[in-house]
């Protein structure tokens, strides 16, 4: 884990928006499709009887660039990147998705049904930077801590298979939760 200064002027390479055509089961988009919220009446938590395509998920319209930043709220949000994404995939279980499961008091790094509990508690801002290095085939999640000089602390780094497929931002949001793509 490392801590490095983050220049706020370089926090976002391009503008990402959530794709309304991929929003499933109880998610509501707002702020020009930059915020996704879990809708009341959607499943409240994971349960073996709930099939993945019933889970409240959305994918970005645009492929990700080298990095993007999101802010989350609520007790549990899962945000990550995926290549071959379909509504029948559950982000944390998919072999083509790499995600960060964000809780009020901890994070889990998830891929293909495996989860790693991370030792760093969420900061009060709940802002995460996601970096993609296509040359090294890595995706890393870093927590942004505000201040006069914002700090970025790496939480976890995944090594991806060598592929030319574009990656998209993906989110799973429960009722009373949201994920906002920051400009």
Secondary structure, DSSP 8 states (H G I E B T S, - for coil): --EEE--GGGS-SS---B-GGG-BSSEEEETTTTEEEE-TTS-SS--TTS-GGGS-EEEEEEE--SEEEEEEESSEEEEEEESS--TTS-TTT-TTEEEEEEESS-EEEEETTEEEEESS---TT-EEEEEEETTTTEEEEEEEE-SSS-EEEEEEEEE--S--S--EEEEEE-BT-EEEE--
